Amino acid sequence: GKDAANPIGVFMSAAQIMEDMDFPRVANSIRSVVQESLDAGWSTRDLGGSMGTAEIGDYICSKLGGQSE
């Protein structure tokens, strides 16, 4: 691939699924990490950042890795 897709929507969809499955803390953690990354300027090129698809996905996953329900 071109490493140009934006996975932010996938993370937000996952957050909504967690909310719907009655895991609000997980949903809020996902939303919080996504927002923190965007606020810090960590985003894909289409949103004005410098990261590719895999890079932002890995970054967000690494921030979620230490959190638990």
N, C-alpha and C positions, 0 to 999 in steps of 0.2 A: 503494500500500500504506500500511499503518499504521506502517511502520518499526519493527516490534516483534519480528521474528523474531531468533533468536540464531544467528549464523553460526559460533560457536565449534566446533560439531560438524562443520561442513564442513571447517574448517581441520584438525581432528584426523583426519578421514577422509582428507584429502589427505596428511597426514603418514604415515598407515598405508599408503596407496598407494605413496608414495615408499619407505618401508621395504620393502614387498613387491617393488618394482622394483629393489631393491638400491642405493638412494640414501640410506644411513643418515644422512649428514651433513645432507642436505636435510630429512629427517624430523625429525632432532634440532633443527635450526634452527627449524622450524615450531613444534614442541612448546615449545621454549624461549621463543619470542616470545609464544606464547599464554599460557604460565604467567607470564611477566614482566608481561604486561598485566593479568592477573587479580590478581596480587600487588600491583600498583600501583593497583588499584581501577578500572581501565579495563575496563568491561564493560557489557553491555546492561542495561536496566532490570529485566528479569526475574531477573537475578543480583545486583541491588542497586546497579548502576552507574547512570550517567546517559546513556549513549550509545544511539543507535539502531542499527539494523542496518547501514546504509551507513557510519555513522561508525566503528563498531568494525571493520568490514571494511577500510575505508580505513586506519585506524590500524595494524592488524596488517600489512597489505600494505606500508605505508610502512616499517615496521620490518624487514620481510623484504627490501625493495628493495636494500639495501646489502650483502646477504650473497650468497655464491656457493658452488657445489659445489667 
